[in-house]
Amino acid sequence: MARIVVDPITRIEGHLRIEAEVDGGRIVRAYSSCTMWRGVERILIGRDPRDAWAFAQRICGVCTTVHAYASIRAVEDALGIDVPPLAQAFRNLMIATQNVHDHVMHFYHLHALDWVNVPNALKADPKQTADLAHAISDWPNSSEAYFRDVQSKLKKFVESGQLGIFDNAYWDHPAYKLPPEADLLAVAHYLEALDWQRRVIRILTFLGGKDPHPNFLVGGVPLSVNLASPSVVNAEVLSMIKTHIDELKTFVEKVYIPDLLAIAGFYKEWAQWGAGVGNYLAYGELPDGKTNQVDRLYLPRGAILGRDLRTVHDVDPKDPEQVQESVAHSYYRYGRGDDVLLHPFEGETEPHYTGPKPPYEYLNVESKYSWLKAPRWRGHSMEVGPLARMLVAYAKGKPYVKAKVDYVLQKLDAPLTALFSTLGRTAARAIEAWVMAEYLPQVYDRIISLIRMGDTTTFNALKWDPETWPREAKGFGYMEAPRGALGHWVTIRDGKIAHYQCVVPSTWNGGPRDAAGQPGPYEAALEGTPIQNPEAPLELLRTVHSFDPCMACAAHIYDAQGREIVRVRVQ
């Protein structure tokens, strides 16, 4: 039995190592190891809870908005702070924008190269590429001259011997199946998406002052509205936001969705592989009332077990019997013993590295082998992310999700069960981007309506004074980050943070086995995946990338030789 190691997995955020045992041309067992340590929870102890978001959003340089809002919601939940309707709408606008931006970037720049053979685009006929483009969409950048120009730029890359952003890939792998014209089309849209994302992300800069790491505020949003003032959110700013929303929506509908359908049509066999644990968890997102009104979430909360869409289980992340974490195979230790599972309100972040000293050939998978804990919901290993959200919304009959899921499946001539796969996970991300792109004009109209009615309040000052806080309070903050269900749990005592825990999407998906031996979603999804060439495990990358890993929700603490670089002391 061969054992393959991919370390690091590239085209993700952060550092991930996958070890897989291959027998008979298939992966029979896989192990997921995050090689980074996150210590933000410890950094937050003793700080003012109103400042927590500024530290929490720096868990990652990409997932900034989501960590900030999860932190803010946790504090607001603990202190009973309600957010004004206009502030809630602005928040939803930022959340939905980042969701679409992230999904488009993932598809084209992190995942597409698993399916698109870039050098093969040099063999394409630009006229036939233009014909293909016109057949799937009326996107304007589809002329023969346009594709010829893209091909010429690509040719210069290849002839120079330096592929640049397209370097270091398995381009000669037989698993690539697209015709040259489809490859050229995808490469052109890869480049267009780079320029597109630069423009549409301005929505976050208009509302948060900058990006990444926009500004946020417990109790509302840090901006004022006056249509006639040049120094705040005015009519001109709102008009520019509307322009970018329209641009965002058009690209999703005329480029992203058609490209997904065109590419997926050549890889339908991938509906057989990558199903994983078959359990799905979503906290829900985009409240149109008070933040914690679960029945008023545009994307609903719930859990699905065993791929049974007939039953959506209620989820309460504050329930100590629901969300729990194991460290049986994680580089941490619990004071009560490593075989217990702890709810985040009781969670501990005590690093305890027991792995091999670098350099090493293989992980000691019988013991501890990852810096991620192993989260469980009622004891089950759960997948989170766009697929989980779309399945929960579909099962709950949300028409704005169901119609799009059915459309994509019909176009691919695929059954509903095809969603439980690597292909389905990739399709669900595009479907969600489409759902969010259609939601954005709705929330924008909500903002305009509130302003026209004279409701321009963006901050709730009640309970801002620590003198009004209870001696001890606990809160949970949820977020449906692009990569999945994100939770922050905070305990505030005597006006300061006494305890803080985060369970991030890539911890749910990328975590190791638990004390019962249950694999995490990455590990389970890789089982059964065909591997044509263990020296070039492209198929492994396809499934791992379909989750869009973000191991950067952690802090670098050791170098390659295991030497400590930074020590954080809490005063």
N, C-alpha and C positions, 0 to 999 in steps of 0.2 A: 504494500500500500504506500503510495507516494504522499509526501506531505509538502504542500506548497506554502510559501510565505510571501505576502505582499505587504511591505512596510517601507515607507508609508503609502497608504492609499492616497493618490493625488486627485486633484480636482474636487476637493472637499475643503471645509473649514477646519483646520487643526490637524492633529496627528492620530491616525488610526492604523492599527496592524490587524491583518486577518491571516489566520493560519487555517488551512483546510486539508483534510485527509481525502485523497482521491483514490477511488478503486473502480475499475471497470469503466473508466472514462466519465465518472460522475463524482461529485462531492458527496461523501457519506457523513461527514461531520465537520463542523466549522467552529472557530473560536474567534471572538471579537475582543480586541484589547485596545482600549484608549491609553495612550502613552503620555497623557498630560494630567496634572493635578489641579483641581479647583479649590481655592481657599477663600473665596469671597465671603462665604458665610461667616468665617471667623473674623474677617476684616470688619464686618458690619457690627459686631457686638460692641455695645457701649455707645453707639452713635445715635444722633437724633433721627427718629424714623422718617421725618420729612425729607431728610437728605439721602435716604437709602437708595432711591432710584438712580442717583448720580453714580453710585458705586456699582449697583447691580447691573446697569446697562453696559458697564465695561467688562462684564463677564465675556462679552464677545464684541468684536469690531464690526460684525455684520448684523447680529440679532439685537441691535441696540434698542430700537423702539419697543420690541416685545418684552424685554427684561425690565425696561423702565416702567411700562404700564402694569406688568404683573406685580412689581414692587409697590407701585402707587396704589393699586387696587387692594393689595394685602393690608397696607396701612389704613386706607379708607374703610375697609371692612372691619378692621380692629377697632377703629375709633368712631364708627357709625357716621361717616361723612358721605353725604349724597352729592353727586355732581350735577350742576345745572344742565338743562337739556341742550343748550348750544354747545357747551363744552363737550358733552357726550358725543354730539354729532361731529365736532371737529376731531375728536379722538378716533371715531370710527372711520373718518375720512383718511386719517394717517395710517390706521391699521390696514384698511383695505388696499391703500396705495402700496404699502410695503409688501403686502402679500402678493399682489400681481407682479410688482417689480422683481421680487425674489424668485417667483416661479418662472418668469421669462428668462432671467439670468441663469437659473439652474438648467432649464431645458437646453438653451443654446450653448452656454459656456462651460457647464460642468458635466452634462449628461449626453448631449447630442453626439459627441465624438466617440461614444461607445457604439453608435449605430451608423455614423456618417464617416466614410473613408475620404479624408481630405485630399490626399494626392490623386485619388481616382477621379476627382473633379476635373483634372487636366485633360482627361480623355473625352470630356463632354462636348457635345455640339451645342454652342450657345443658342442657336435657333430652336433646337428641340427643347432646350431648357426653358426658353421663353414660351414655347407652346405648352409645356407642362405647367408652368406658372399660371398661364391664362386659364388652363383647364380647371385649376383648383381654387382660384381666387381672382378678384379684380384689383388686387394690390397694384398701385401704379408703377413701382420699380420692377418691371417685368419685361423689358425690351431685350431684343437680341444684343443690341449694343451694350446695354448695361451688364449683362452676364459675360459678354466678351471682355469687358473691362475688368470685372472681378477675376476672371480666369487669368488675365494678364498679370494682375497683381500677385495672384497665387503662384504663378509660374516663376516670378522673380524670387519669391521665397524659396521655392524648391531648388532652382538652379543655383542659388547662392550656397546651397548645402546646409543652410540654417533655416529650419521651418519655424523658428520663433515660437509663437503661441501654439503652433500645431506640432511641436517637436515631442519626441519621446512617447510614441504610441505604437500599437501593434498593427501598422497599416497594411501589412501583408497577410493579416489573419483571414482565413477562409470564412469566418463567421460574418464578415461584412457582405451584405447582399444588395445594397442599393445600386441601381444603374448610375452611370457617371452623371447624367443630367440631374437626377435627384440629389446627388452629392454636391454638385455645383450650386443648385438652388439653396440647399441648406447652408453651405459656406457663405453665400451671399447674405442670407438672413442672419447668420452668426455675426457678421460684421455690422449689419444694420442694427441689430439688437444692442450692440455696444454703444452706438450713438443714441438710440432710443432711450435707453435706461438713464443716460446722462441728463436728458431733458426732463423726463417725467418725474424723476426723484426730486425735482425742484419743489414739488408740492410739499414735501417734508421740510424743505428749507424755508418756504413761505410761512409755515405754521410753527416750526420749531427753531428757526433761526439758523440752523446749519444741519449738515448730514455728512458722515454719521454722527452719532451722539447728539441728537437734537435736545433742546431744553424741554423740561416737563414740570409738572406742578401737582402736588397733592391737593385735591379739592377742585381741580379744574384744568385749564390749559393756560400757559403763560403768554397770553396775547389779549389784546383789546380790539374791539370792532367799532369803527366809525367810518361810514362810507365816504365822508368828505375829508377825513384827515390824511395827510401824506405820511404819517409816521406809524400807523397801525394797519391792521387788516381793513382795507378800504375797497371801494368798488373796482379799482384797477387790479388789486391783488386777487380778488375773487374772480375777476374775468380771466386772469392768467391761469388760475387754478382750473377753471372750467376748460380752457384751451388744452391744458395738459391731460385732463381727464378724458376729453374726446380723443386725443392722440393715443393715449394708453388703450382705450377701448377699441379703437380702430386696429391697432397693431395686433391685439389679442385675437380679434375676430377675423382679420384678413391675412394674418401671417402665422401666428402661433397655432391656432386650431387647424387650419388647412395643412400646415407642415406636420403636425402630430398625426393626422389621419393618413397623409401620404407616406410618411416613414413607417408608421405602425403597420400599414398594409403589407409591408414586405417582411414583417417579423411576427406574424400571428402565432407562430409556435411558442413564443414567449408567454403566451397565456397559460402554458402548461407548468411553468416553473416560477419559483419565487414566492409562493403563497405564504410561507412562514407560519406563524403561530395560529392564525385564523381568528384571533381575538382583537377587537378594535375599541379604542377609547377616545372620546372627544369631550373636552370641557365646555365647548360652545363658545360663540363669539358674536360680537356686534350687537350689544344691548340697545334697545330703543327706549328703554325706561331706566329705572335704577339699575346700577351695575350688577347687583346680585339677584335681580329678578330673572331666574333661570327660564321661566316660561315666556320671556320676551327677548330671547336671543335669536338673531337672524339665522345663524348656524347653531343647531340645537346641541344640547348636552346629552350624553348617553354612552352606553357600552354594549357591544355585541360580542357574544361568545360563540365559538364553534361555527362561525360563518352563518349563523341563523338570523336572517334578516326579519324574521317574524316577531322577534322579541328584542326590544331595546331596553336595557336595564337602567334604572335610575342611578345617578352618580352623585355622591356627596364627598368631595375631597377632604372635608373636615372630619369625616367619620374615621375613627382610629382603626376600624376593621376593614376599611377599603384600601386606601393608598398606603403601601408599606414598602420598605426597602431592605434588601438583603445585602450583606457584605461577605458572604461565605466564600466568594471567589473574587473579591475586590480588595484592593490595597488599603483597606481601612480596618479599624477594630472598634467593636462596641464594648462598652463597659460591662454589659450584661452577657457577653458572649457572642461570638460571631454567627451562631446558628439561629439567632432570633431575627424577627423582622420588626422594624420600628416605623411608626407613622412619623411624617416630617415634623410634627409638633414636638416629638420626642427624639428626633434624629440627631445623630452625632457625626461630626466631621473630624475624625481623628485619623490622620494618615498613618499607615503601617505597611511600608513596602517590604515584601518578603520574596520578591521575584529574583531571577538570576541577575548577576552583575554584567553589564555590557562589556564587551560584545558577547552575544549569546546566539545560539542557533535556533532554539525553540523555547516557547513559553512552558512553564510548569503548569499545565492546564488542570492537573489533579488538585492543585492548591489555588492560590490567588493569582490572577493573571490580568487584571484590568484596573485602571483608575476610575472606572465607572462603577457605581453601585448597580444593583439589580432591582428596579422598581417592580411592584406587582399590584394588581387590583383584585382584591378578594382572593389573593393567592395565584392569580393567573398572569402569565406573561402577556403583555398587551402591545399591539402596534398602534402608534399614534401618527398623525400627519394628514395630508390631503385625502388619502384613501379612507382613513377612519372617519374623517368629517363628512365626506361625500356619502359613505355607506350609512352613517347614522341619520343624515338628513334625508337620504333616499328611503330608508326604512321608516322614517317618521312622515313620509309623504309630502315633503316640501316641494311644491311644483316647480320652483325656479331651479332646483337641483335635479329633480327627477327627469324633467324634459331634456336637459342637456346630457345626462347620463344615457338616457335611451337613444338620443340622437347619435352620440358617438358610437355606441354599441351597434346600432343599426348600420351606420356607415362602414363599420369594420366587419359586419356580418358575424357578430360575436354574441354569445349568451351572457347573461348577467354574471354567471360564475367566472367569466374571464377577468373580472375585476380582481379576483383573488390571485394575483400573480404580479410578476415584475412588469409586464405590459400594462396590467390594470392599474398598478401604482403610478406608473408614468402618465397614463391617460387621466387618472383622477386629478393629478396636479394641474394639468391643462384645463380640465373641466372646472376646477375650483377657480382658476384664474379668470375664466369666462364668467362664472357666477359673480365674482368680485368686481369684474369690469362692468357688469350690468348694474351692480349695486351702487357703484360710485356716483353715477348721475342722480340716483335716488337720494343718497345722503347729502349730496350737494344741494339738491332742491329743498331738502329739509332745512339746511343751514340758511338758505336764502329766505325761506318762508318764516323762520323764527326771527331773522333780522328785520324783515318787513313788518312783522307784528310788534316790533319794538323790544323783543327779548334779546338783549345783547350781553347778558350776564355770563361771564366765562369762569367765575371763581366763587366758591362757597367758603366764606371766611369763618363760618361757624365751626367751633371746635379746633380752630387753628392754634389757640393758646393752650400750651401744655397744662396749665392750671385747671383746665376743664376736663382733662382726661382722667379716666379711672386709674387706680394704682396699677392694675394689670389688665391687659387686653390682648386677645389673640385674633389674628386675621389671616384669611387666605386670599391670595390674588391669582386669578387665572388669566391665561392668554392662549389663544390658538395661534401660536407662532406659525410661520410658513411650514416649518418642519414638524409641527405637532403640538400636543397638549403640554403647556408650560405652567408650572405652579410654583408660587412663592408662599411660604408660611412664616409668619412673624409673630413673636411674642414681645410685647412692649411692657416694661416694668419701670415704674418711677420715671416716666418720660424718656427712657432710653431703650434701645433694642437689647433685649436679654437673650433672644434666641432667634436664629434665622436659618431656613433651609430652602434650597431650590431643587426641584426635580425637573430637569430640562428634557425636551423631546428626544434628543439623541441619547439620553440616559435610558429612557424607556426602550428605544429601538436598538441601541448599540450595547446595552448592558450585557454582562456575562451570565453564566448559569447561576442559579440560586442554590440554597442548601438542599433543595429537593432534586437538583439536577436539571431543572427546566431551562432550556436554552433561551437566550434573548431573541428578539425578532430578526436581527441580522443573521444570527447563527442558524436559526430555524429556516429562514428563507433560502439560505445557500444550500441546504441539504437537497440532494437530487439534481442540482444544476449540472448540466453537461460541461465537461472541460475537454476540448479537442487537443489542446497543447498545454501541459502544465507549466511550460516555460513562458507561455504567453497567455495568462488566464483572463482573457477579455471577458468571458462570460461571468466570471466572478465580479468583475468591476460593474457590469451591467446591473446586476441585482443590488449590490451595495450602493451604487450611485442612485438607484431608483428611490432610495430613502432620503437622499440629499443630506448626508451626515454633516454635523457641525460639532466636531470635537473641540472647537475653539471656545466653547462654553466652559473654559477651564483656565488655569494660570500656569505658565511655565515655571518650574521650580528647580529642575535638575538639568545638567548638560548631559551629553552622550556618555560621559564617564561616570555619571551618577553623583557628581559633585554639586553641592548646594550653591545656588547662585544668589538667591534672595531669601531673606528671612523677614517675615512680617510680624512685628510685635504689636499687640493690642495693649494700649495703656489703660 
